[in-house]
């Protein structure tokens, strides 16, 4: 069940909505949470596939540069180790 969003879009509104969502889906919440975190793993595998494609198309040096630029970018360093859904925005 998805409760309607009736709060403020900024401030505590999203947190309050998250609490209402969790309360409305108490039985399924851990399953939903697990699937959301599993998407981070799939995004990591997709990145690895892109790096393999870069290596096959442009060589090892290009793949190393692409991997370095990706892995040293601040959003990846901040979010990927936490396995949060924010990592998908990187």
C-alpha positions as CSV (number, residue, x, y, z in Angstrom):
1,X,0.0,0.0,0.0
2,X,1.3,3.4,-0.9
3,X,0.0,6.2,1.3
4,X,-0.6,9.5,-0.4
5,X,2.0,12.2,0.1
6,X,0.5,15.1,1.9
7,X,3.5,16.7,3.6
8,X,5.9,19.4,2.7
9,X,8.2,18.5,-0.1
10,X,11.2,20.0,1.8
11,X,12.3,19.7,5.4
12,X,10.9,16.8,7.4
13,X,8.1,16.0,4.9
14,X,9.9,13.1,3.1
15,X,11.0,11.6,6.4
16,X,7.5,11.7,7.7
17,X,6.2,10.1,4.5
18,X,8.8,7.4,4.8
19,X,7.6,6.6,8.3
20,X,4.0,6.4,7.1
21,X,5.1,4.2,4.2
22,X,6.9,1.9,6.6
23,X,3.9,1.7,9.0
24,X,1.5,1.0,6.1
25,X,3.8,-1.8,4.7
26,X,5.0,-3.3,8.0
27,X,4.8,-6.9,6.7
28,X,6.6,-6.3,3.4
29,X,9.0,-3.5,4.4
30,X,12.1,-5.6,4.7
31,X,11.4,-7.3,1.4
32,X,11.0,-3.9,-0.3
33,X,14.1,-2.5,1.5
34,X,16.2,-5.5,0.4
35,X,15.1,-5.2,-3.2
36,X,16.0,-1.5,-3.2
37,X,19.4,-2.2,-1.8
38,X,19.8,-5.0,-4.4
39,X,19.5,-2.4,-7.1
40,X,22.7,-0.9,-5.9
41,X,24.5,-4.2,-6.5
42,X,23.0,-4.4,-10.0
43,X,24.2,-0.8,-10.7
44,X,27.7,-1.8,-9.6
45,X,27.6,-4.8,-12.0
46,X,26.3,-2.6,-14.8
47,X,29.3,-0.3,-14.2
48,X,31.6,-3.2,-14.3
49,X,30.1,-4.4,-17.6
50,X,30.6,-0.9,-19.1
51,X,34.2,-0.9,-18.0
52,X,34.7,-4.3,-19.7
53,X,33.1,-2.9,-22.8
54,X,35.4,0.1,-22.7
55,X,38.4,-2.2,-22.4
56,X,37.3,-4.3,-25.4
57,X,36.6,-1.3,-27.6
58,X,39.4,1.1,-26.6
59,X,42.0,-0.9,-24.8
60,X,43.3,-1.4,-21.2
61,X,44.5,2.2,-20.8
62,X,41.1,3.7,-21.7
63,X,39.4,1.4,-19.3
64,X,41.8,2.2,-16.5
65,X,41.2,5.9,-17.1
66,X,37.5,5.4,-17.1
67,X,37.6,3.3,-13.9
68,X,39.8,5.9,-12.2
69,X,37.6,8.8,-13.1
70,X,34.5,6.9,-12.0
71,X,35.8,5.4,-8.8
72,X,37.5,8.6,-7.6
73,X,34.5,10.9,-8.2
74,X,33.1,12.4,-5.0
75,X,29.5,11.0,-5.3
76,X,30.8,7.4,-5.8
77,X,33.2,7.8,-2.9
78,X,30.4,9.2,-0.7
79,X,27.5,6.8,-1.6
80,X,28.8,3.6,-3.0
81,X,30.3,2.3,0.1
82,X,27.1,2.8,2.0
83,X,25.0,0.9,-0.6
84,X,22.3,3.5,-0.4
85,X,19.9,4.1,-3.3
86,X,21.7,7.5,-3.8
87,X,24.5,5.6,-5.4
88,X,22.3,5.3,-8.5
89,X,22.5,9.0,-9.0
90,X,26.3,8.8,-9.5
